[in-house]
């Protein structure tokens, strides 16, 4: 996990080895330098977080937040799960802020790709000339019905329910048995 300490009133940057790839060619010169200078490109977003923890003594965290970083001379957009926690001295005053994080850029991009693919999938089957239903899992829960399928079964609340419960009229027609055989063949 990435870890950094932002020490003193200038928030001088101390960091672990996991932070080095993010720093790129800023390392090793960045070690001990004011964070405002090291992370100048992301300080408008990063600075207020660190300053808030230093001022209030309360930690904060974020999930899949986007930061713009300058690494090895090029600007990159990266996503992180992070937390910032106060480090207090013997007098109880905040002396530094501990930042910990994990880069989630790959996960965020994969989730975005999956959403795009799902939207494409839905558009494609919405325009299919025949009926289409997507069933999920061993209970054959209806996850998607295209307009032709809705036209066939009528307007009813079928999505999210097992096919045998949503469409009781299909019981005994061999449909559920055929779906079950196909499901067993692929699992």
C-alpha positions in Angstrom: 0.0 0.0 0.0 1.1 3.5 -0.7 2.0 5.5 2.4 3.2 9.1 2.9 3.6 11.4 5.8 3.0 15.1 5.3 5.2 16.6 8.1 5.0 20.0 9.7 3.4 23.3 8.5 4.9 22.8 5.0 3.7 19.2 4.8 7.1 17.9 3.9 6.7 14.7 2.0 8.1 11.4 3.4 7.0 8.2 1.5 7.4 4.5 1.3 8.8 2.5 -1.7 5.3 1.8 -3.0 4.9 5.6 -3.7 8.0 5.8 -5.9 6.3 4.6 -9.2 3.8 7.5 -8.8 6.5 10.0 -8.3 8.4 8.8 -11.4 11.3 11.1 -12.1 10.5 13.3 -9.1 12.1 10.6 -6.9 14.4 10.8 -5.0 14.5 14.7 -5.0 10.9 14.8 -3.7 11.8 13.1 -0.4 11.5 15.8 2.3 10.3 18.5 0.0 7.0 20.5 0.6 4.1 18.4 -0.8 2.7 21.6 -2.5 5.8 21.7 -4.7 6.1 17.9 -5.3 2.4 17.4 -6.1 1.8 20.9 -7.7 -0.5 19.4 -10.4 -2.8 17.7 -7.9 -2.4 20.1 -5.0 -5.7 21.9 -5.7 -7.5 18.6 -4.9 -5.0 17.0 -2.5 -4.0 20.1 -0.5 -7.5 20.8 1.0 -7.8 17.1 2.1 -4.5 17.2 4.0 -5.1 20.8 5.3 -8.5 19.7 6.6 -7.1 16.8 8.6 -4.3 19.0 10.0 -6.8 21.7 11.0 -9.5 19.5 12.4 -7.6 16.5 13.7 -10.2 14.2 12.1 -9.4 11.6 9.5 -11.0 11.5 6.1 -11.1 8.9 3.3 -12.3 8.5 -0.2 -13.0 5.7 -2.7 -12.1 5.6 -6.4 -11.4 9.3 -6.4 -9.6 10.7 -9.4 -6.3 12.6 -9.1 -4.3 14.2 -11.9 -0.6 13.3 -11.4 2.5 14.4 -13.3 4.7 11.3 -13.4 8.0 11.2 -15.4 7.0 14.3 -17.3 3.5 13.3 -18.4 0.1 14.0 -16.9 -1.9 10.9 -16.0 -5.3 10.5 -14.5 -5.3 7.9 -11.7 -7.9 6.7 -9.2 -7.3 5.8 -5.6 -8.9 4.6 -2.4 -7.3 6.6 0.3 -7.3 7.8 3.9 -5.7 10.7 5.6 -5.2 10.5 9.4 -3.7 13.0 11.9 -0.4 12.3 13.7 -0.4 14.1 17.0 2.5 15.2 19.2 2.7 14.8 22.9 0.7 18.0 23.3 -2.2 16.6 21.3 -1.6 19.0 18.4 -1.5 17.7 14.8 2.2 17.4 13.8 1.7 15.6 10.5 -0.8 13.8 8.3 -0.5 10.2 7.4 -1.8 9.4 3.9 -2.4 5.8 2.9 -3.8 4.6 -0.3 -4.3 2.0 -3.0 -4.4 2.8 -6.7 -7.7 1.6 -8.2 -7.3 3.0 -11.8 -7.5 -0.5 -13.3 -10.6 -1.4 -11.5 -12.3 1.9 -12.3 -11.5 1.5 -16.0 -12.7 -2.1 -16.0 -16.0 -1.0 -14.4 -16.4 1.7 -16.9 -15.7 -0.7 -19.8 -18.2 -3.2 -18.3 -20.9 -0.5 -18.1 -20.2 0.5 -21.7 -20.4 -3.1 -22.9 -23.6 -3.7 -21.0 -25.2 -0.6 -22.6 -24.1 -1.9 -26.0 -25.5 -5.3 -25.2 -28.8 -3.9 -24.2 -29.1 -1.7 -27.3 -28.2 -4.7 -29.5 -30.9 -6.9 -28.0 -33.5 -4.1 -27.8 -33.4 -4.1 -31.6 -33.2 -7.9 -32.1 -36.0 -9.2 -34.4 -37.0 -11.9 -32.0 -37.6 -12.1 -28.3 -34.6 -12.3 -25.9 -34.4 -12.9 -22.2 -31.2 -13.1 -20.2 -31.4 -15.5 -17.3 -28.9 -15.6 -14.5 -27.7 -18.3 -12.0 -29.2 -21.6 -10.9 -32.6 -20.1 -10.2 -32.7 -18.7 -13.7 -33.4 -15.2 -12.5 -34.6 -12.9 -15.3 -32.0 -10.2 -15.7 -33.1 -8.6 -19.0 -36.0 -8.8 -21.4 -36.0 -7.1 -24.7 -39.1 -5.3 -26.0 -40.1 -8.3 -28.1 -40.0 -10.5 -25.0 -42.1 -8.0 -23.1 -44.6 -7.9 -25.9 -44.8 -11.7 -25.8 -45.3 -12.1 -22.0 -47.2 -8.8 -21.5 -46.3 -6.0 -19.1 -45.5 -7.7 -15.8 -42.8 -7.3 -13.2 -40.6 -10.2 -14.3 -37.1 -8.8 -14.1 -35.3 -9.8 -11.0 -37.4 -12.9 -10.4 -36.8 -16.6 -11.2 -38.4 -17.4 -14.5 -40.6 -20.2 -13.0 -42.1 -17.6 -10.6 -42.3 -14.7 -13.0 -43.9 -16.8 -15.7 -45.9 -19.6 -14.0 -47.6 -20.5 -17.3 -44.4 -21.9 -18.7 -44.3 -24.7 -16.0 -44.8 -28.1 -17.6 -43.9 -26.9 -21.2 -40.3 -28.1 -21.1 -38.8 -24.6 -21.1 -37.4 -24.7 -17.6 -36.0 -28.2 -18.2 -34.3 -27.0 -21.4 -32.9 -24.0 -19.6 -31.7 -26.1 -16.7 -30.0 -28.6 -19.1 -28.1 -25.7 -20.8 -27.2 -24.2 -17.5 -25.8 -27.5 -16.2 -23.8 -27.9 -19.4 -21.9 -24.6 -18.9 -21.3 -24.8 -15.1 
